[in-house]
Amino acid sequence: MPMQRGRQRRGRSPYSAAMTREQFLFYEMRITARLLHEGLPPAAVEERIAAENLFQYPTERMLGRMARACLRRIAVLDDLALVEALANAPFDEAKQIALYAMMKSYVLAAEFMVTVVGEKYRTRDFTLGRADIAAFFLRLREQDDVVAAWSEQTITKLRQVLVKILVGNEYLDNARAQRLNLVWLSPVLERAIRAHGDEVLLPAFNCFS
């Protein structure tokens, strides 16, 4: 997962604002992983989620869109052991796997987790405030024309999503907290990250060895 360098012209951006719609989706990811682990093919998983409203969403359109998002994220894991762990492992381990899938799916999430959170762990500076997140987006805007064209509302929503991810994975105690907690990488996930050649993502999990 390459970290962004140099300014990118419009139309060639690796960044997407899709996270404003799709969020972290941990419980949806877990449900989807369980159906896949049962042996259902992706199309059947999407059909069952919609038919039984397994995500408890108000509209069928939203069900389909989020089911497809979950299937895409799980597909990028390309690892049956991680799918099984996402489906059945304790919450803290499964959430780390869901975060890894999100980082594999969205360059923006990966870069934030590595260059902001991972750098905080590397330097042992556990403060993380609004200024740090604002500086991250300012840097992206300076580097990428597509990000530069995003509205302030989009940036605000993305910032909120990133904070929710940190809270959901216990990096932060709550949305107002400004001190990072220490996290410990699941051995199952660490082995998978190394096996897939994604060591560049390890700092996001406070792993530097």
N, C-alpha and C positions, 0 to 999 in steps of 0.2 A: 504494500500500500504506500505509494510514493507520497511524500509531503510536498505541498505546493511550493514551487520556486518560479520567480519571474512573473510578469504580467501576462494573463491569458486574454486573447481577443474574444469578443462576443461570438457565441456559437460554438466555441471550443472549450467551454468551461466544464470542469469536472464536478462543479457544485450544483446542488439541487435544493430547493426549498420545500421538497415533498414532506419533510418531517413536520411541517406545520399542520399537515392533515393527518399524518400517519402516527405520530407520537412514538412512544416506546413499545406499547402493545404487548407487555409481558404475558398477561393472562391469555390473550388471544394467541400468542405464539405457543404457549404451553398446550392449549387445546388443540391447535393445529398439529403440533409435534406428536401429541398422543394419537391422533387419528392416523398420521403417517406411520407411526411406530406399529399401529395395529395392522398395517399392510395396505391401507387404502391408497390408491394412486391420487395424485394431486387434484385431478378433475373431480373425483368422487369426494375428496375432502371438501372442496369448495361447495359442491352440491349439498353435502350433509350439513355444513355450517349454515348455509342459507335455509335449507328445509326445516331445520330444527331451531333456528335462531340461537345457535350456541354462544354467540357473543353478546346476546341480549341487546341488540341494536334496534333502533326504531324503524329502519327502512331496509328493504332487501338490497337496494343499491349500495348502501353503506356496508352491509355485510359482505357483499361480493368484493368490493374494493379493498376492504381490510383483510379479507381472507387471502386475496391475491398478494397483498403486500407481505403477509406472514409467510406464504409459500415461497415468495421470492427470497426473503431473508434466510429462510431455512435452507433453500437450495444452494445459496452461496457457501453454507457451512461445508457442504460436500463431505459429510462425515456422519455415518450412521450412529457411532457411539455418542456424538454430541447431540444428535436428535433424540436418542433415548434418554440422555441425561436431561435435556431440556424438558422432556415429557415427564420424567419421574424423579429426578434428583431433588434434594432439598432446595428450598426457594433461593437461598443465597447463591448456590452453585448454578442453578438454572438461570437466574437473572444475569449472572456473568456471561453465560453462553448467549443469552438474548442480546446482551450488550455487544459482545463480539460480532454477532450476526449483523447488528445495526452498523457497527464500524466497518464491516466488510461491504455493506450495502451503500453507505453514504460517506463520501470523502469528507464532507464537512464534520460529521460526527467523529470520524477517525482522527482528523487533524486537531479538533478541539481536545479530545481525550489525550492525545499524545503530546501536542505542543504546549498545551496549557496545563492540564491536570498532571500528565506525566512529568513535565518539567518542574512542577511544584514538588512532586515527590523526589525528583532527582536532586534538587537544590535544598530539600528539607525545609521549604517554606510552605507551611500548611495554610496560609491565608488565601482565600479565594473569594473575591468580592465582585461587585458589578463592574468595577473598573477593569478587572482582568478579562472579563467576558467582552466588554466594550472594546478593549484593545485588540482582542482576537478578531472581532468583526471589522474593525477599522483596518487591520492589516490585510484581511481578505479583500476588502473594498479597494484597497490600493493596488492589489495584485491582479484582480479579476474584474473585467468589465461587466459580466453578468451579475456578480454580487454587488458591484457598485450601483447597478440599476434597481436593486431591490428597494422597496419602500421601507420607511422606518417601522411601519406596522409589521412587515414580514420579519425584519430583524428582531423586533421585540418578541414576536411569537417564537422564533427560533431560539432566542435566549431563554424563554420560558421552558421550551421543550428540553434544552440542555440541562437546565437546573432540575427539572423533574426527573431526568435520567439519573443525575447525581444523587438526588434524594432517594429514588427508587432502588438504587444500588448501594445505598448507605455510605456514599462518599460524603454527603452532607446530612446533618440531622433533620433539617427542614429547609424550606425554600428561602428562609431569611438567614440561615447560618452562613458564616463567612470563614469557617475553619474546616479544612478537609480532615476526615477521619482516615486512619490507616486502613487499607484493604489488603486482603491476602488472596492471591490467585489460586483458584482450584487446581489441584494437580492434573485432573482430567483435562481441563481447558488448556493448561500450560503445555501439556504434551501435544495436544492438537494444534495449538498455535505454532509450535516449533516444527511439527511434522508438515504443516502447510507452508512453511517458510514465511510466516507472518511475524517474525521476531520484532519488527519495527513497532508493533502494537503493544509489546510487553510493558513499556513504561506506564501505559494507561492503567495498568493493574498493579503498580508499585513493584514491578519485577525488573531487576537490572542484572541478574546473574546470567 
